[in-house]
Amino acid sequence: MEKGKQSRVGEVRCPYCFSRFRPKAGVERASCPNCGWEWYVSWKGKLAKIRKPVWESWEQQITETQQKED
C-alpha cells in the first residue's frame, strides 16, 4: 500500500459533507464531527467503510432544522 493511503487506514469520508474522519475502531455507528450526520460503519480488519445512514438521526436533524427555519 502507498504511504499516503496507509496513513488513511481507518478513516472514512462523510457522504453528506465529504470531510474525512476517523471513527473509533470497531464501532457500528459514528457521527461526522463536521456536520453531525450519523452513519453505520462496517469494518474489515482496520479498514472502515460507511454503509448507510442512521435514519433516526436523519429524521431528528431534519426536524430540528425545520423548527429553526420556522
N, C-alpha and C positions, 0 to 999 in steps of 0.2 A: 504494500500500500504506500502511496506517496506521502511525503512528510506533511503536506498541508491537509490532506484528508485524514491522516492519522490523528491530528490534533482535534478533529471534529467528531471523533467516535463518541457516541452517547449524546450528541446534540441533535435536535430536531428543528425544523423550520415551521413556524406557525402558519397554517394555511390562510388565516384571516389577515394578519398584518405583515407576514413574511419575515419577521425577526427571528433570529436563532436564539434558542435557549437550551439549557441542559437540565432535563428532569432528573430527580434523584433516581439512582439505579434501582430497577425492579418495580417502580410504581406503576399502577394500572391507569391512573388518571393524573394529568398535570395541567396546570394553568399557565398561560403565557404571561410572563411578568410585564410585558409591554402593553398588551391590550386587554388582558384579563379573561379571554375566552378559554374554556376548559376542554381538554381533548383526552380521548382514550389512547393509551400508548401501549404498544407491544414491544417485546424485547427478544432478540436472538443473540445470546451472549451479551456483549457490551453494546451492540447496535440497537438503537431505539428507532421506532417508526410510529408516526401518528396514524391511527386507524380511522377514527370517526369522532365527531363532536359529542360532547355530553349534552344531550338535548335539554335536560332540565336546567342546566346552566344557561344555555342559549335563551330559553324562554324567559328566565328570570332577568337576564341582561336586557333583552328586548323590552320587557315590561317596564324596567327601570328607566330606560332611555325614552320610552313613550311618555312616562309620567313626568320626566324632566321637561319635555317639549310642551306639555300642556300647561 
